[in-house]
């Protein structure tokens, strides 16, 4: 049951990220002159800037946490970033194959498809090892070894996330902590 709840939470968080990205892209791409919005602002043109997206995410967190003092934000921002990075790493290990085309095995070129990074970044070596073992229909012992490595790496990433969250929690006011919990930055 706990595993199902975690999967639902991760899926919900991933959905929220995807929706946020869509909203941010829509803001960056005004309709062309003349009022013709049929091409959706050139969304498929490759004009997505990850650094700009990251900056907007951090600005949104700053607003959500009601931080108005720049000195306070300069102290909080690296801690918030560390939590977000650790959460992304944890999510990437938790749902890696779900977004990398696992259902397209055996169709040729599947290895290429599995090597593509997901929206959460490049898959870890352990995730790639597990995917290769699955693809190769490896023996039980090899599958067990690949799963053990994957689980150990995932546990390590979860520990790093917990540590980053605790560091952030220590410097937040009670109200900011409640907002951070409500928005999924803290557990």
C-alpha positions in Angstrom: 0.0 0.0 0.0 2.8 2.4 0.9 4.5 1.6 -2.5 1.2 2.5 -4.3 1.0 5.8 -2.4 4.5 6.7 -3.2 3.9 5.9 -6.9 0.8 8.0 -6.9 2.6 10.9 -5.2 5.5 10.7 -7.7 3.1 10.5 -10.6 1.2 13.5 -9.3 4.4 15.5 -8.8 5.5 14.6 -12.3 2.2 15.7 -13.7 2.4 19.0 -11.8 5.9 19.5 -13.3 4.6 18.8 -16.8 1.7 21.2 -16.4 4.0 23.9 -15.0 6.3 23.5 -17.9 3.4 23.8 -20.3 2.3 27.0 -18.6 5.8 28.4 -18.7 6.2 27.6 -22.3 2.9 29.2 -23.1 4.0 32.4 -21.4 7.3 32.5 -23.4 5.6 32.1 -26.7 3.1 34.9 -27.5 1.0 34.4 -30.6 2.5 35.8 -33.8 1.6 39.3 -35.0 -1.7 39.5 -36.8 -3.6 37.5 -34.2 -3.0 34.1 -35.9 -2.4 31.7 -33.0 -2.8 28.5 -35.0 0.7 27.3 -34.7 0.6 27.4 -30.9 3.4 29.9 -30.7 6.1 27.7 -32.2 6.1 25.3 -29.3 7.8 22.5 -31.2 10.6 24.8 -32.4 13.1 23.9 -29.7 13.1 27.2 -27.9 12.8 25.7 -24.4 15.5 27.1 -22.1 16.1 24.9 -19.0 18.0 27.7 -17.2 15.1 30.1 -17.6 12.7 27.4 -16.6 14.7 26.8 -13.4 14.9 30.5 -12.7 11.1 30.8 -12.9 10.6 27.8 -10.7 12.8 29.4 -8.0 11.0 32.7 -8.3 7.8 30.9 -7.8 9.1 29.1 -4.7 10.3 32.4 -3.4 6.8 33.9 -3.9 5.1 30.8 -2.4 7.3 30.9 0.7 6.5 34.6 1.0 10.2 35.7 1.1 10.6 39.4 0.5 14.0 40.0 2.0 16.8 39.3 -0.6 19.3 38.4 2.1 16.9 35.7 3.4 16.4 34.4 -0.1 20.1 34.2 -0.8 20.4 32.0 2.3 17.3 29.9 1.4 17.8 29.5 -2.3 20.7 27.0 -2.3 18.8 24.8 0.2 15.7 24.9 -1.9 17.7 24.1 -5.0 19.3 21.2 -3.2 15.9 19.8 -2.2 14.6 20.2 -5.8 17.7 18.5 -7.2 17.5 15.6 -4.7 13.8 15.1 -5.4 14.4 15.1 -9.2 17.1 12.5 -8.7 14.9 10.4 -6.5 12.0 10.6 -8.9 14.2 9.7 -11.9 15.3 6.5 -10.1 11.8 5.8 -9.0 10.0 6.0 -12.3 12.9 5.8 -14.8 11.5 3.2 -17.2 8.0 4.5 -17.1 8.8 7.4 -19.5 11.6 5.8 -21.5 9.5 3.6 -23.8 9.7 0.3 -21.9 6.6 -0.9 -23.8 8.5 -0.7 -27.1 10.9 -3.6 -26.4 11.8 -5.9 -29.2 10.9 -3.4 -31.9 14.5 -2.7 -32.8 16.3 0.4 -31.7 14.9 -0.1 -28.2 18.4 0.3 -26.7 18.6 3.8 -28.2 15.2 4.7 -26.8 16.1 3.5 -23.3 19.3 5.6 -23.3 17.4 8.9 -23.8 17.1 11.0 -20.7 13.7 11.4 -19.2 12.3 14.8 -18.2 14.1 14.2 -14.9 17.6 13.9 -16.3 19.9 11.2 -17.4 19.1 7.8 -15.9 21.6 6.5 -13.4 24.0 3.7 -14.2 22.0 1.5 -11.9 18.8 2.2 -13.7 20.5 1.6 -17.1 21.9 -1.6 -15.7 18.5 -2.8 -14.6 17.0 -1.8 -18.0 19.7 -3.7 -19.8 19.1 -6.8 -17.7 15.4 -6.6 -18.4 15.9 -6.1 -22.1 18.4 -9.0 -22.3 16.0 -11.2 -20.3 18.9 -11.9 -18.0 19.1 -14.9 -15.7 17.5 -14.7 -12.2 20.9 -14.0 -10.4 21.7 -11.2 -12.8 18.3 -9.7 -12.4 18.6 -9.9 -8.6 22.0 -8.3 -8.7 20.8 -5.5 -10.9 17.7 -4.9 -8.7 19.9 -4.8 -5.6 22.2 -2.2 -7.1 19.2 -0.1 -8.3 17.5 -0.3 -4.9 20.7 0.6 -3.0 21.2 3.6 -5.3 17.6 4.6 -4.8 17.9 4.3 -1.1 21.0 6.5 -1.1 19.1 9.2 -3.2 16.2 9.1 -0.8 18.6 9.6 2.2 20.1 12.6 0.4 16.6 14.0 -0.2 15.7 13.6 3.5 18.9 15.3 4.6 18.3 18.2 2.2 14.8 18.5 3.4 15.9 18.6 7.0 18.5 21.2 6.3 15.8 23.4 4.7 13.3 22.7 7.4 15.7 24.0 10.1 15.8 27.5 8.6 12.1 28.0 7.6 9.6 29.6 9.8 6.6 27.5 10.8 4.4 29.1 8.2 7.1 28.6 5.5 7.4 25.0 6.5 3.7 24.5 6.2 3.7 26.1 2.7 6.7 23.9 1.7 4.9 20.7 2.9 1.7 21.8 1.1 3.6 22.3 -2.1 5.6 19.1 -1.9 9.0 20.5 -1.2 9.1 18.9 2.3 7.5 15.6 3.5 
